[in-house]
Amino acid sequence: MKTFTITEGKLLKKSLFLCSLLLIIATTFVSAQQKTVTGSVKNAEDGSPLPAVTIQVKGTNIGTTTDPNGNFSIKASDNQTLVVSAIGFGVSESKVGNKSVINFNLTLTTGELEGVVVTALGIKRAEKALGYSAQQISGEDLTEARSNNWSSALSGKVAGLQLLSAGSGPLSSTRVTLRGDISLNPSNNNALIVVDGVPMNNRNMTSSGVNNAYQAGSGNDVPVDFGNNINDINPDDIESITVLKGPGAAALYGSRGGNGAILITTKSGTKKQTGIGVTVNSNISFNTVLHWPDYQYEYGQGTGTAFNTAGEKYYSYGNTADGLSTSGTSSAYGPRFNGQMYYQYDPVLQGRGAERTLWQPYKNNIKGFWRTGSTITNSVSLDGGNDKGTARLSVTHTKNEWIMPNTGFERITAQTGVNYKISDKIKINTKITYTNKKSDNLPATGYNNQSIAYFMIFQNPNVNLDWYKDRWKNGFDQVDQIHPFSGFIDNPFLIAYEMTNAISSNNVVGSIAATYDISKKFDIMLRSGVNMLDEDRKQRRPFSTANFAKGYYKEQAITDFEVNNDFLFSYHDKISKNISVSASAGGNKMVHRYNRVDSYITGLVIPGVYKLNNGLASAQVKLADRNYNVNSIYGLAAFAYKNKYFIDFTARNDWSSTLVPAKQSSYFYPSVNTSFILSDIFRLPSQISFAKLRLSAASAGNDTDPYVTKRYYGASEFGSSGSIDPILFNANLTPEISTNYEGGVDIRFLKNRFGLDLTVYNNTTRNQIVKVPLDPTTGYTSVILNSGTIRNTGVEVIINSKNITNKNFTWNTTINWSKNNNKVIELAKEFESAGKQDIGYGGNATLQARVGGTTGDIYGFGFVRSPDGQIVYTTAGLPARTAEIQYIGN
């Protein structure tokens, strides 16, 4: 047995060493423990919270983003460092240490003062480098006051943008124009809508096939507005919108971008520290009739020409002891309501009453038909991500009940977006949106016997609306309607519940893009996008209507399909200390296929049965096709000098199948855009935070419709026969060409608290593609020619101010003002002798272009007036009208 002896001094030294070692280990262990760190990120200039800012634990994959209030929460240990970054701001770092709350104030970087803008073809550019006008709208701006159509939220937010809608129903089509009409063809003036790089087609999709809205007593059907594709975009899925105004901004889109472009970027999800994010939104809105005319309830039904033996006006439903019938008119020039008793309509007898009843007005007999409409929208979205990518999935359900009874729609939208980084060099982005839309009935429009507007015009003050509610006469269900007064006026409840216009559509918009980083300077993007629509429509017209005594039934089957495949090769580099260059070159192949089949029967064998095999004769069939291809190549070269001077050159060449031969089918669109940062070039007063001058010149245009450059034969609606187009083809057509010049300034004051953006522009469109009438003896009604010149000049002003910005309250103001002067410079020589060209018609009104006038001038018969301006009346007591049409308005 061995014995070890330790002296007291040695034992003390070893004890001190062991204690120190244990202390170091404990300290290291404690410092490695993670804790929750919270904080906020704000703009250093104005203290406003910054949402969607990235917070990363340095050297790790741990990260998160700030919420809409700029707050964050993250796990980190004392010896780690938080790195905070956001586009347009400088990077900020802070070591955690013993702090559990860390707040960051980010400063705008000099080079990114104006942020990043998504421009044509999805190319991201610094806003300060743009030589043309572009405005951005956030997705939140579209959902603050929701309407059935998201585009309505753009009204008043974008200078120079016009939204034109007829208010024809819950799916009312919207025409979006930027800086006025540039073409004499109304369908060539729409701005291009692009969703995640996929162009949307909005032409020829709105109408039921009936184009004349003024057809009272004609025996024809009424037009129905089934909406256009832009209605189906879900505002909850929109991340941002960039509005590119004029050809200079949208030149890379070629002929489709000649009227400017609206680029919509949908959401793709955000990175999460743990788990996934769930967002649930519910919204309900109500709508009513905005404004009622001043209806008169002093006089009742009558022509004003029927007098009794006492020389007084009287009323009689049918021939009675009081006199001959006065109840068949839609006019209200009858006797004044003054407590009289007349033979009137009895709803129980469904004919003349046995006794005289009180002559009285029913003051709710128009307003009482309408109801308070509502739109309920519920949506749920899931999103998340990591350092490799992000993903988002959303489903939105919309239920609308419109202000007219038995009208409305239901819509379900599902959207998914994925961004994924396969490797350090390859990134994939895909987005798919599916929309299913259904309606049992949409209202018809126009001035026609079968439209509700026609009834409202001619409803008489002495007619109780409730008399119409049963719809069908006793014992004559689906055969004879109740409309006891004028035979031209159909029962309003029959219009709402029996004359239905149903729709069922499925729409898919999708894109997939892959980007490969060849090196730090080179990358290539491949993208394919598709827009597919399949839509079925059914229109029912029952027995005994003014236009279809034996009923009518029509089905429409529409398919609209477009595929865009494109590539973009990009180069980015600094070629010297002061000069940087960014260049892109690519191409696009677009294939468009449209087909519509209209099948209808006039006259039903069995009343109330709506089948194509229930016709008095075989169903007639009409076919409509619109197929064409466009191949394109394009390029962009952008140069920057000292980050103060910028100049861009773009070029695009299109080859369209609608134009022949090869010389006409090829057309070239160049542009040049410059930007000068005056606040960096010159020493300006300290009150001016930023100042930029921009100049732009560009060319763009429109090609023509398919099948107008060659002779084509069409299918007739009668079996075993064909048809020849009554429009003479023109093999020498060339595209409309627009030349645009633009200049503007952007000035910010007092650390960006106030801003002024001013733009002036001049746009001239030549080679207008117009339809010119021909002598019928030629065998044709008209011919398509190149002729005519339109000029648009204008000014746009945008004023921004940040009135109050603090932690709890933000108040910003944006004021837009624009003025566009549209002028017809030249018409086709075939119109020179007449000095005018008709563009469209509506009853007795004509949309007419005259040299010196505008493309929106309305001409019609006016009132004859005396020298002192008083309206002159005829001997019949009606206002006299002019012998020739005259300018009415615009």
Summary of the structure (lengths in Angstrom):
residues: 890
radius of gyration: 34.6
end to end distance: 119.7
largest distance: 152.5
contacts: 2886
relative contact order: 0.09
helix: 11%
strand: 48%
